[in-house]
Every structure is written in structure tokens, then in C-alpha cells.
Amino acid sequence: MLRYFLKRLLSLVLSLLAASVVIFLALEVVPGDPAAYMLGLNAQEDTLNALREQLGLNGTLLERYLSWVGGLLTGDFGISYTYRTPVADMIGDRLWVSLPLALYALTLSTLIAFPAGIWAASRRGTYVDAGVMGVTQLGVAIPNFWFAMLMVLVFAINLRWFSAGGFAGWDAGFWAGMKSLTLPAIALALPQASILTRVMRSSLLDTLSEDFIRTARAKGLTKAQAMWRHALRNALIPVLTILGLQFSFLLAGAIIIENVFYLPGLGRLVFQAISARDLIVVESVVMLLVFAVIMVNFAVDLAYALVDPRLRRRAG
């Protein structure tokens, strides 16, 4: 297990290093000068040079990359070009919206998908199975922002159970904050639950057709006992993969939902920073999201080894 852990840890470090280079170079080739954007088209060249020097834009490419990476390693993400405030503080404020939203949506998705997938697999070929698959196909086909607008229309405008947008803040209380995130979380969770349900059903059906399940049934176990005692755990590996990918998507890809509901999260921060050419914010937020994605994949790899002992033996 230790050797497996060290191999995955080395892969994590190399992935982060490669991602930092790609992110930095990709933003460097984007046209436009942040200093010119801030001062306007009629700014004098000496004024532009002074601002570039103040923002640290006059150094060489390697110097600026090493300065940025060194700051990331020490927790110093730099100063926002636009707001002139520490980027770490901006990210910290927005993370308290995006992270609970992603966890809330992932929890809802899992609570919906696991029972639905198991139920459909246990009734393969019946009307129940066909109904579940039909609903999940609809959930996959319809984009989450359409769900979001539909829920705003029904639950915010017509029924007035929730607000149409904005975030009450955690200072207003835990339940007030969760209520603000409920509609966005449902809009994010429904398409992901549809995908996870289909993967859960497919993986469970493949496992139920294995020889060891037939052996368990031959020893006297009922179909339900064989499923819960033997099949379910062995069917979890592809499901864990999808769960890891979904959490990464929910954390990094909620920019449309955050804009629909006017949530002050990381996705909206990136959108605003791109519009303002605030490259230091874009670089830092994207790197943080990449770090979260890689860490989730690392955790999923470790979960593989815990679920499937064959991986530990193979690594050894």
C-alpha cells in the first residue's frame, strides 16, 4: 500500500508541475496588456511602464513564472490587478460559496443515483428499469442551466419558496446559507445524478453476471443477499471514478449556474477576472481548481486500493 501511495504521490506532483507551466504559458499568449486595459487606450508609455513595473509584468517569462509558483507554494497568490487586494483573500471568500455548493450538489446526486441505480439493476428488463433509464436519459440530455431557469420560474417566482438569486451569507445562519444554495445545488445535481445512475446500474449488472455471484447464489444466498454482500462493493470502482470526476466538475465547472443565480463563487470570480484582464486572479484560481481536481483523483486512486485489494498486490 505504501509503494502504491508513493507512486500516486509522485504522479500528483508531476501533474501539478505540468499544469502550472501550461496555465502560465496559456495566459501569457492571450492578447491584451493588463496595464493598458487598466489605464485606457490613451495612457502614456511611461505611465504604462510604471504600472507594469508595479504589477511585476516587466520581468522575464522565467522570472515571473518562478515568482508566481514560489508564491503559490508559500500561500501568497499575489495582488489583484483590478481590486488591489490579496488574491488569497478573494479566493477564500469565494471558496466558502463554491465548495459547499459542490459538496451539496454531490451529496444530492449520490443520494439520488445510488438507490436508483441499484433499484434499476435489481429489476432489469422490467418497467421499473425502463422508467429509470428513460428519466436518466432525459436528465443527461437537458442542460443544467435550463433546469436552473425552470426552478427559478417555479420555486422562486411562482411559489416564492426560495429567492431567485444571490447568497444570504453564512453570517445569516447555516440554514439561510443552505437555502440560498438549494436551487443551484439541485440544478447541478440532477444531470450528474442521471449519469451516476446509469454507471451504477451498468457496473452492478456486469458484476452480477460474474462467476463468483453465481457461486454465492449456488451456496444458498438470495439475489438480494448476493447483491448487497458481494456485488455492490465490487461494482464501486467505476462509480468512484465518476464521483471523483463529478466533484471536480461541480467545483470547477459551475460558472454558468453561479451566474444564473448570481452566486459570488469561484466560477463567477474567474469570469469577472477574465473580463477585466486580471491575469493573476485567473492564474491562481485556475491553478487552485486544477489542484482540487488532481487531489480528488488522487483520493479516488487510494479509494480504488481500499475497495480492490488486487491493486495493492499489483503495486507491490
DOMAR-737368 format. One line per field, with one value per residue: residue number from 0; residue in three letters; x, y, z of N, C-alpha, C in turn. Coordinates in pm, whole numbers, plus 50000, padded with zeros to 5 digits. Layout:
! DOMAR-737368
nr <- NUM;...
rest <- ALA;...
n_px <- X;...
n_py <- Y;...
n_pz <- Z;...
ca_px <- X;...
ca_py <- Y;...
ca_pz <- Z;...
c_px <- X;...
c_py <- Y;...
c_pz <- Z;...
This chain:
! DOMAR-737368
nr <- 0;1;2;3;4;5;6;7;8;9;10;11;12;13;14;15;16;17;18;19;20;21;22;23;24;25;26;27;28;29;30;31;32;33;34;35;36;37;38;39;40;41;42;43;44;45;46;47;48;49;50;51;52;53;54;55;56;57;58;59;60;61;62;63;64;65;66;67;68;69;70;71;72;73;74;75;76;77;78;79;80;81;82;83;84;85;86;87;88;89;90;91;92;93;94;95;96;97;98;99;100;101;102;103;104;105;106;107;108;109;110;111;112;113;114;115;116;117;118;119;120;121;122;123;124;125;126;127;128;129;130;131;132;133;134;135;136;137;138;139;140;141;142;143;144;145;146;147;148;149;150;151;152;153;154;155;156;157;158;159;160;161;162;163;164;165;166;167;168;169;170;171;172;173;174;175;176;177;178;179;180;181;182;183;184;185;186;187;188;189;190;191;192;193;194;195;196;197;198;199;200;201;202;203;204;205;206;207;208;209;210;211;212;213;214;215;216;217;218;219;220;221;222;223;224;225;226;227;228;229;230;231;232;233;234;235;236;237;238;239;240;241;242;243;244;245;246;247;248;249;250;251;252;253;254;255;256;257;258;259;260;261;262;263;264;265;266;267;268;269;270;271;272;273;274;275;276;277;278;279;280;281;282;283;284;285;286;287;288;289;290;291;292;293;294;295;296;297;298;299;300;301;302;303;304;305;306;307;308;309;310;311;312;313;314;315
rest <- MET;LEU;ARG;TYR;PHE;LEU;LYS;ARG;LEU;LEU;SER;LEU;VAL;LEU;SER;LEU;LEU;ALA;ALA;SER;VAL;VAL;ILE;PHE;LEU;ALA;LEU;GLU;VAL;VAL;PRO;GLY;ASP;PRO;ALA;ALA;TYR;MET;LEU;GLY;LEU;ASN;ALA;GLN;GLU;ASP;THR;LEU;ASN;ALA;LEU;ARG;GLU;GLN;LEU;GLY;LEU;ASN;GLY;THR;LEU;LEU;GLU;ARG;TYR;LEU;SER;TRP;VAL;GLY;GLY;LEU;LEU;THR;GLY;ASP;PHE;GLY;ILE;SER;TYR;THR;TYR;ARG;THR;PRO;VAL;ALA;ASP;MET;ILE;GLY;ASP;ARG;LEU;TRP;VAL;SER;LEU;PRO;LEU;ALA;LEU;TYR;ALA;LEU;THR;LEU;SER;THR;LEU;ILE;ALA;PHE;PRO;ALA;GLY;ILE;TRP;ALA;ALA;SER;ARG;ARG;GLY;THR;TYR;VAL;ASP;ALA;GLY;VAL;MET;GLY;VAL;THR;GLN;LEU;GLY;VAL;ALA;ILE;PRO;ASN;PHE;TRP;PHE;ALA;MET;LEU;MET;VAL;LEU;VAL;PHE;ALA;ILE;ASN;LEU;ARG;TRP;PHE;SER;ALA;GLY;GLY;PHE;ALA;GLY;TRP;ASP;ALA;GLY;PHE;TRP;ALA;GLY;MET;LYS;SER;LEU;THR;LEU;PRO;ALA;ILE;ALA;LEU;ALA;LEU;PRO;GLN;ALA;SER;ILE;LEU;THR;ARG;VAL;MET;ARG;SER;SER;LEU;LEU;ASP;THR;LEU;SER;GLU;ASP;PHE;ILE;ARG;THR;ALA;ARG;ALA;LYS;GLY;LEU;THR;LYS;ALA;GLN;ALA;MET;TRP;ARG;HIS;ALA;LEU;ARG;ASN;ALA;LEU;ILE;PRO;VAL;LEU;THR;ILE;LEU;GLY;LEU;GLN;PHE;SER;PHE;LEU;LEU;ALA;GLY;ALA;ILE;ILE;ILE;GLU;ASN;VAL;PHE;TYR;LEU;PRO;GLY;LEU;GLY;ARG;LEU;VAL;PHE;GLN;ALA;ILE;SER;ALA;ARG;ASP;LEU;ILE;VAL;VAL;GLU;SER;VAL;VAL;MET;LEU;LEU;VAL;PHE;ALA;VAL;ILE;MET;VAL;ASN;PHE;ALA;VAL;ASP;LEU;ALA;TYR;ALA;LEU;VAL;ASP;PRO;ARG;LEU;ARG;ARG;ARG;ALA;GLY
n_px <- 50084;50200;50392;50227;50095;50309;50381;50150;50157;50391;50308;50106;50251;50407;50204;50089;50304;50332;50081;50093;50283;50156;49922;50030;50175;49968;49806;49985;50009;49771;49609;49644;49710;49735;49798;49751;49481;49386;49458;49361;49322;49449;49666;49995;50320;50528;50380;50243;50462;50549;50331;50333;50575;50511;50315;50463;50512;50718;50933;51132;50998;51058;51133;50895;50730;50860;50840;50563;50497;50654;50525;50275;50347;50404;50168;50108;49929;49955;49871;49565;49523;49313;49145;49329;49374;49472;49494;49457;49283;49052;48997;48954;48718;48535;48554;48413;48162;48156;48267;48091;47862;47937;47978;47723;47568;47692;47632;47349;47330;47449;47279;47049;47129;47249;47045;46861;47010;47074;46818;46719;46898;46842;46597;46609;46513;46244;45946;46011;46293;46309;46172;46336;46572;46475;46411;46666;46797;46666;46753;47027;47023;46914;47036;47203;47166;46920;46751;46802;46691;46424;46360;46391;46178;45958;45989;46088;45969;45693;45599;45741;45911;46186;46463;46530;46791;47133;47323;47273;47467;47690;47690;47428;47326;47337;47126;47004;47207;47229;46976;46991;47163;47025;46853;47050;47217;47048;46999;47255;47291;47101;47153;47403;47333;47182;47376;47540;47360;47317;47574;47609;47407;47490;47747;47682;47520;47708;47875;47701;47681;47907;48119;48161;47937;47738;47831;47793;47514;47458;47536;47328;47251;47021;46908;46910;47075;47319;47372;47401;47601;47818;47822;47785;48005;48214;48130;48184;48412;48418;48215;48324;48516;48357;48233;48453;48524;48288;48277;48496;48407;48180;48293;48470;48333;48099;48034;47834;47595;47646;47640;47377;47234;47350;47562;47832;48078;48370;48367;48227;48402;48629;48521;48467;48727;48856;48719;48811;49078;49242;49492;49646;49463;49310;49504;49575;49330;49252;49470;49433;49189;49269;49447;49264;49117;49317;49386;49145;49132;49357;49273;49065;49211;49341;49117;49042;49235;49167;48913;48955;49161;49335;49469;49651;49817;49917;50058;50256
n_py <- 49879;50120;50158;50184;50420;50605;50604;50713;50961;51076;51095;51283;51516;51562;51606;51843;52019;52017;52119;52379;52500;52489;52642;52893;52960;52951;53169;53371;53397;53499;53762;54115;54371;54392;54630;54833;54792;54866;55137;55254;55336;55572;55613;55722;55603;55593;55595;55355;55178;55223;55125;54859;54780;54806;54610;54387;54296;54337;54169;53885;53598;53357;53451;53565;53338;53172;53340;53346;53071;53025;53193;53065;52827;52918;53017;53270;53430;53654;53995;54131;54275;54444;54491;54540;54395;54117;53815;53569;53623;53695;53455;53290;53400;53349;53075;52972;52968;52824;52569;52454;52449;52266;52031;52000;51961;51727;51549;51538;51431;51177;51062;51038;50883;50636;50469;50466;50352;50097;49996;49989;49805;49574;49511;49441;49471;49513;49721;49910;49934;50029;50270;50413;50433;50583;50829;50905;50934;51157;51339;51350;51461;51718;52042;52174;52447;52502;52356;52511;52766;52688;52603;52842;52983;52828;52771;53006;53236;53173;53002;53116;53006;53007;53236;53418;53451;53530;53525;53455;53452;53314;53435;53497;53268;52906;52758;52952;53009;52754;52736;52931;52803;52584;52562;52612;52389;52169;52206;52158;51897;51720;51649;51524;51320;51162;51064;50922;50732;50568;50467;50329;50133;49992;49899;49741;49544;49420;49310;49136;48933;48786;48498;48449;48552;48379;48151;48226;48241;47975;47864;47920;48183;48451;48655;48925;48918;48829;49046;49266;49173;49092;49182;49463;49603;49528;49651;49914;50048;50173;50352;50511;50642;50806;50960;51105;51254;51397;51557;51721;51850;51982;52159;52310;52368;52515;52763;52870;52817;52961;53216;53231;53226;53437;53394;53450;53294;53087;53034;53253;53451;53394;53442;53720;53811;53739;53904;54151;54136;54052;53887;53760;53677;53498;53303;53207;53113;52919;52745;52662;52525;52322;52193;52099;51921;51731;51640;51523;51314;51176;51096;50929;50727;50616;50524;50325;50129;50061;49954;49750;49493;49374;49568;49669;49448;49423;49663;49615
n_pz <- 50000;50075;49874;49653;49727;49724;49454;49337;49461;49353;49087;49123;49198;48966;48784;48882;48846;48564;48499;48606;48441;48191;48237;48301;48065;47877;47950;47912;47638;47566;47400;47469;47708;48051;48192;48002;47970;48221;48241;48015;47661;47588;47751;47856;47750;47941;48175;48149;48160;48420;48566;48482;48594;48863;48885;48839;48581;48408;48422;48307;48130;48263;48515;48608;48612;48803;49025;49057;49102;49328;49508;49520;49649;49902;49987;49903;49679;49529;49429;49332;49013;48949;49177;49373;49605;49818;49637;49756;49968;49826;49694;49915;50024;49816;49795;50007;49915;49670;49737;49944;49778;49574;49729;49838;49604;49509;49715;49698;49439;49475;49668;49519;49296;49376;49510;49292;49079;49187;49228;48963;48850;48997;48901;48632;48294;48345;48376;48563;48542;48276;48306;48488;48336;48123;48247;48335;48090;47995;48188;48131;47877;47899;47959;48254;48312;48204;48370;48594;48531;48500;48760;48898;48788;48875;49160;49274;49154;49104;49327;49535;49728;49748;49708;49406;49336;49437;49747;50080;50275;50519;50762;50815;50912;50922;50798;50645;50459;50336;50226;50029;49857;49769;49534;49322;49378;49332;49059;48958;49047;48934;48649;48692;48866;48696;48518;48698;48795;48570;48532;48773;48756;48522;48598;48817;48700;48533;48728;48859;48676;48701;48778;49053;49174;49084;49212;49479;49480;49431;49669;49831;49885;49858;49577;49651;49880;49767;49606;49789;49966;49809;49534;49525;49643;49471;49242;49271;49176;48904;48966;49169;49017;48851;49048;49149;48920;48890;49121;49075;48842;48944;49123;48966;48733;48761;48664;48494;48633;48866;48765;48672;48913;49043;49226;49446;49373;49293;49018;48910;48987;48830;48577;48593;48635;48397;48220;48308;48254;48460;48519;48715;48903;48751;48684;48942;49050;48860;48884;49146;49118;48944;49113;49303;49144;49077;49333;49411;49224;49309;49565;49484;49355;49576;49708;49530;49584;49841;49807;49620;49671;49492;49349;49534;49572;49313;49286;49471
ca_px <- 50000;50289;50452;50118;50073;50421;50370;50043;50201;50483;50225;50037;50346;50442;50085;50077;50411;50295;49963;50134;50351;50055;49835;50106;50205;49843;49761;50084;49990;49642;49636;49596;49801;49657;49824;49678;49339;49354;49479;49291;49396;49523;49770;50131;50403;50600;50282;50221;50580;50550;50230;50381;50677;50442;50243;50558;50496;50834;51036;51133;50896;51100;51128;50755;50679;50917;50780;50424;50496;50706;50418;50174;50397;50403;50034;50094;49880;49975;49775;49478;49550;49195;49092;49442;49362;49535;49414;49423;49162;48940;48966;48898;48578;48452;48557;48310;48036;48170;48291;47965;47772;47980;47951;47577;47522;47743;47553;47218;47348;47475;47158;46952;47180;47277;46922;46800;47089;47056;46679;46706;46974;46774;46474;46649;46416;46106;45903;46087;46423;46288;46136;46454;46662;46415;46428;46808;46829;46617;46841;47154;47003;46876;47147;47170;47119;46775;46692;46814;46590;46293;46337;46369;46041;45857;46004;46119;45874;45553;45570;45812;45972;46327;46497;46567;46936;47207;47365;47244;47588;47690;47662;47285;47291;47365;47011;46982;47304;47194;46857;47035;47235;46944;46817;47169;47267;46959;47024;47380;47289;47012;47223;47508;47266;47143;47496;47584;47263;47343;47701;47585;47329;47572;47853;47622;47478;47828;47924;47606;47699;48035;48111;48155;47798;47666;47872;47724;47374;47453;47552;47204;47218;46919;46960;46937;47193;47437;47398;47449;47722;47930;47825;47787;48141;48295;48081;48205;48531;48380;48131;48416;48576;48259;48216;48566;48510;48173;48311;48584;48324;48091;48372;48535;48252;47967;48036;47705;47496;47675;47595;47231;47183;47427;47635;47971;48167;48495;48338;48194;48525;48711;48454;48490;48871;48886;48665;48892;49219;49311;49551;49697;49348;49276;49608;49570;49206;49258;49565;49368;49091;49345;49496;49150;49086;49421;49374;49029;49172;49450;49190;48993;49308;49358;48993;49048;49317;49092;48799;49002;49294;49422;49553;49761;49911;49981;50156;50368
ca_py <- 50000;50236;50178;50236;50559;50688;50618;50809;51093;51127;51133;51407;51627;51589;51663;51983;52095;52033;52207;52517;52551;52506;52754;53018;52990;52976;53305;53465;53418;53565;53901;54220;54414;54433;54770;54916;54776;54940;55281;55304;55339;55698;55626;55744;55484;55590;55557;55212;55107;55233;55033;54723;54754;54789;54483;54279;54244;54371;54066;53783;53494;53262;53519;53579;53205;53128;53423;53304;52938;53040;53250;52961;52730;52980;53067;53408;53423;53782;54104;54151;54395;54531;54528;54574;54319;53986;53716;53462;53664;53687;53313;53238;53443;53282;52930;52937;52951;52719;52437;52398;52422;52142;51921;51987;51901;51589;51470;51515;51341;51043;51013;51003;50788;50503;50388;50450;50256;49964;49957;49953;49682;49460;49484;49451;49426;49543;49859;49996;49957;50115;50403;50480;50466;50692;50953;50943;50983;51294;51420;51370;51541;51857;52111;52214;52584;52501;52317;52625;52868;52632;52605;52982;53017;52757;52778;53141;53337;53133;52956;53205;52931;53041;53359;53392;53459;53588;53438;53521;53459;53226;53516;53495;53139;52790;52720;53058;52986;52633;52764;53004;52712;52466;52556;52584;52253;52076;52222;52091;51757;51634;51584;51436;51201;51079;50994;50828;50622;50479;50398;50236;50020;49914;49831;49637;49434;49346;49233;49028;48825;48720;48361;48441;48576;48252;48061;48268;48201;47829;47830;47943;48323;48508;48756;49048;48894;48826;49182;49353;49122;49066;49255;49608;49654;49508;49739;50054;50112;50274;50453;50604;50725;50907;51051;51197;51346;51485;51660;51816;51931;52067;52266;52396;52396;52570;52907;52910;52816;53073;53340;53230;53257;53549;53347;53500;53180;53089;53042;53392;53529;53373;53512;53863;53838;53733;54026;54265;54107;54036;53757;53695;53610;53384;53201;53148;53037;52800;52653;52605;52428;52207;52123;52027;51808;51629;51582;51433;51193;51106;51030;50819;50620;50549;50451;50203;50030;50016;49873;49633;49454;49332;49681;49677;49340;49453;49768;49558
ca_pz <- 50000;50081;49741;49568;49768;49679;49308;49309;49507;49252;48972;49160;49194;48827;48719;48926;48781;48424;48491;48633;48320;48085;48274;48291;47925;47806;47977;47859;47495;47544;47361;47560;47814;48168;48226;47907;47998;48343;48225;47898;47535;47572;47854;47809;47759;48068;48278;48133;48210;48566;48618;48459;48696;48990;48882;48819;48445;48325;48432;48202;48144;48366;48646;48651;48644;48931;49129;49077;49163;49464;49589;49543;49747;50036;50016;49855;49542;49464;49447;49216;48935;48943;49308;49459;49729;49802;49565;49850;50041;49733;49673;50039;50036;49715;49816;50104;49841;49569;49796;49994;49666;49510;49820;49846;49479;49502;49811;49637;49325;49526;49734;49415;49198;49430;49516;49160;49002;49244;49202;48821;48823;49059;48824;48492;48195;48384;48352;48656;48479;48159;48354;48545;48226;48045;48322;48334;47956;47991;48271;48061;47756;47928;48028;48391;48322;48177;48497;48686;48497;48527;48904;48937;48748;48955;49306;49320;49105;49124;49463;49628;49837;49751;49636;49266;49320;49547;49857;50207;50356;50636;50881;50837;50968;50837;50717;50545;50354;50263;50146;49911;49768;49739;49392;49240;49401;49261;48916;48927;49086;48854;48537;48742;48920;48582;48471;48801;48800;48457;48558;48884;48703;48429;48672;48901;48613;48493;48843;48888;48579;48726;48831;49199;49214;49062;49319;49600;49468;49442;49810;49903;49906;49769;49484;49726;49965;49682;49560;49896;50031;49718;49406;49536;49666;49351;49136;49309;49118;48804;49030;49235;48912;48811;49162;49151;48807;48912;49218;49007;48754;49023;49183;48866;48615;48796;48632;48437;48741;48956;48700;48669;49046;49098;49343;49446;49384;49217;48874;48875;49004;48710;48467;48610;48619;48254;48158;48349;48224;48588;48491;48835;48964;48666;48703;49076;49068;48775;48944;49264;49072;48894;49232;49361;49055;49091;49466;49410;49152;49398;49666;49418;49335;49705;49735;49450;49654;49959;49761;49544;49720;49382;49311;49630;49540;49185;49310;49545
c_px <- 50086;50351;50348;50094;50184;50419;50265;50082;50299;50407;50152;50128;50380;50324;50067;50182;50377;50177;50001;50201;50249;49968;49907;50130;50078;49793;49859;50061;49854;49668;49578;49695;49718;49676;49749;49528;49299;49361;49406;49381;49483;49634;49907;50216;50478;50507;50254;50338;50586;50449;50273;50487;50613;50370;50336;50552;50618;50946;51031;51025;50930;51093;50985;50694;50730;50861;50639;50417;50548;50601;50310;50218;50396;50266;50011;50056;49895;49864;49694;49511;49435;49155;49201;49428;49428;49441;49371;49297;49038;48898;48902;48752;48488;48447;48450;48170;48047;48187;48165;47865;47808;47950;47800;47523;47568;47665;47415;47228;47367;47351;47050;47001;47198;47148;46860;46876;47074;46916;46661;46778;46905;46646;46500;46541;46272;46072;45976;46222;46408;46253;46254;46549;46607;46432;46573;46852;46783;46707;46976;47138;46977;46989;47105;47122;46971;46699;46692;46706;46448;46262;46320;46226;45938;45869;46035;46013;45730;45522;45634;45866;46119;46347;46546;46717;47000;47237;47348;47368;47577;47668;47513;47237;47314;47249;46979;47079;47270;47070;46894;47102;47149;46909;46940;47221;47180;46982;47153;47370;47209;47082;47332;47449;47223;47261;47538;47489;47290;47472;47683;47510;47416;47679;47797;47575;47597;47879;47831;47619;47830;48015;48096;48015;47715;47703;47802;47577;47361;47469;47430;47168;47108;46983;46996;47060;47321;47474;47462;47581;47842;47935;47848;47928;48227;48251;48117;48320;48495;48293;48218;48484;48482;48236;48329;48558;48396;48206;48401;48503;48238;48168;48424;48442;48116;47953;47901;47599;47521;47633;47443;47174;47259;47499;47779;48071;48290;48470;48307;48317;48615;48651;48480;48637;48912;48838;48751;49041;49302;49377;49599;49584;49312;49376;49593;49445;49209;49356;49507;49266;49158;49398;49383;49116;49188;49414;49255;49063;49269;49373;49112;49086;49331;49233;48986;49120;49246;48977;48846;49143;49389;49515;49672;49864;49987;50088;50277;50452
c_py <- 50125;50265;50234;50383;50649;50707;50720;50950;51155;51172;51264;51527;51663;51650;51810;52070;52120;52128;52352;52579;52580;52627;52886;53056;53021;53118;53410;53495;53482;53711;53999;54246;54458;54580;54863;54907;54862;55091;55339;55317;55463;55717;55642;55619;55476;55553;55408;55131;55110;55136;54888;54685;54729;54654;54363;54217;54268;54268;53970;53678;53397;53325;53530;53443;53158;53209;53378;53169;52944;53097;53148;52864;52786;53037;53211;53404;53554;53880;54121;54281;54495;54583;54568;54513;54183;53886;53603;53497;53655;53543;53254;53276;53368;53131;52885;52933;52831;52580;52379;52366;52290;52021;51893;51917;51755;51498;51438;51415;51197;50982;50973;50882;50648;50419;50363;50347;50114;49911;49912;49823;49559;49422;49499;49394;49454;49686;49957;50033;50052;50257;50480;50522;50579;50826;50999;50992;51127;51386;51447;51467;51689;51925;52164;52359;52595;52458;52436;52729;52818;52635;52746;53023;52955;52791;52918;53242;53298;53095;53043;53130;52968;53175;53324;53396;53523;53485;53513;53539;53370;53303;53518;53364;53026;52760;52826;53041;52863;52655;52840;52913;52596;52456;52538;52442;52151;52084;52154;51940;51669;51572;51487;51308;51107;50998;50886;50709;50520;50401;50294;50113;49931;49834;49717;49518;49352;49258;49115;48911;48749;48581;48358;48473;48450;48150;48095;48227;48049;47783;47862;48087;48366;48611;48884;49032;48893;48966;49267;49305;49116;49160;49404;49663;49640;49597;49885;50123;50210;50384;50556;50696;50839;51006;51152;51299;51444;51592;51765;51908;52029;52182;52363;52440;52455;52717;52952;52917;52932;53206;53347;53274;53372;53509;53397;53386;53193;53100;53183;53482;53515;53448;53663;53899;53833;53859;54147;54247;54099;53899;53686;53621;53486;53271;53130;53064;52909;52698;52587;52499;52303;52124;52042;51905;51696;51562;51487;51303;51108;51030;50912;50701;50543;50469;50322;50092;49977;49923;49743;49595;49412;49444;49695;49568;49366;49560;49717;49465
c_pz <- 50000;49944;49644;49598;49714;49527;49271;49352;49408;49128;49000;49146;49049;48751;48756;48858;48634;48409;48513;48511;48211;48114;48255;48145;47847;47827;47926;47711;47465;47508;47462;47672;47935;48205;48133;47930;48119;48322;48106;47777;47521;47675;47790;47834;47892;48184;48271;48188;48362;48628;48597;48562;48832;48998;48863;48682;48357;48333;48315;48231;48257;48504;48697;48686;48780;49047;49162;49149;49306;49558;49619;49651;49888;50072;49974;49709;49466;49495;49319;49145;48945;49080;49408;49598;49710;49736;49660;49929;49952;49711;49798;50056;49939;49736;49914;50042;49747;49630;49860;49883;49599;49599;49832;49721;49468;49597;49755;49522;49371;49590;49634;49334;49255;49443;49379;49077;49054;49216;49057;48791;48880;48987;48675;48400;48228;48349;48445;48595;48360;48201;48408;48434;48140;48115;48321;48196;47939;48072;48206;47945;47785;48004;48164;48402;48288;48301;48593;48657;48524;48676;48958;48906;48842;49104;49359;49279;49136;49269;49570;49751;49855;49682;49497;49244;49441;49655;49987;50292;50478;50765;50915;50898;50868;50744;50612;50428;50270;50177;50019;49809;49719;49591;49301;49256;49329;49111;48873;48948;48990;48733;48584;48801;48808;48530;48570;48813;48690;48479;48668;48835;48615;48502;48756;48818;48565;48606;48873;48791;48600;48789;48982;49251;49195;49170;49450;49597;49485;49587;49893;49928;49810;49677;49557;49814;49884;49634;49670;49956;49937;49598;49424;49554;49540;49236;49160;49237;49006;48863;49101;49135;48873;48924;49169;49039;48830;49014;49156;48916;48835;49086;49079;48754;48643;48758;48576;48546;48836;48896;48691;48803;49114;49228;49337;49468;49297;49068;48830;48890;48882;48592;48475;48589;48473;48184;48189;48320;48352;48589;48616;48907;48884;48687;48837;49096;48985;48832;49068;49224;49016;49011;49296;49277;49074;49228;49475;49337;49234;49506;49607;49394;49464;49742;49653;49528;49778;49919;49698;49591;49608;49338;49405;49600;49412;49202;49384;49461
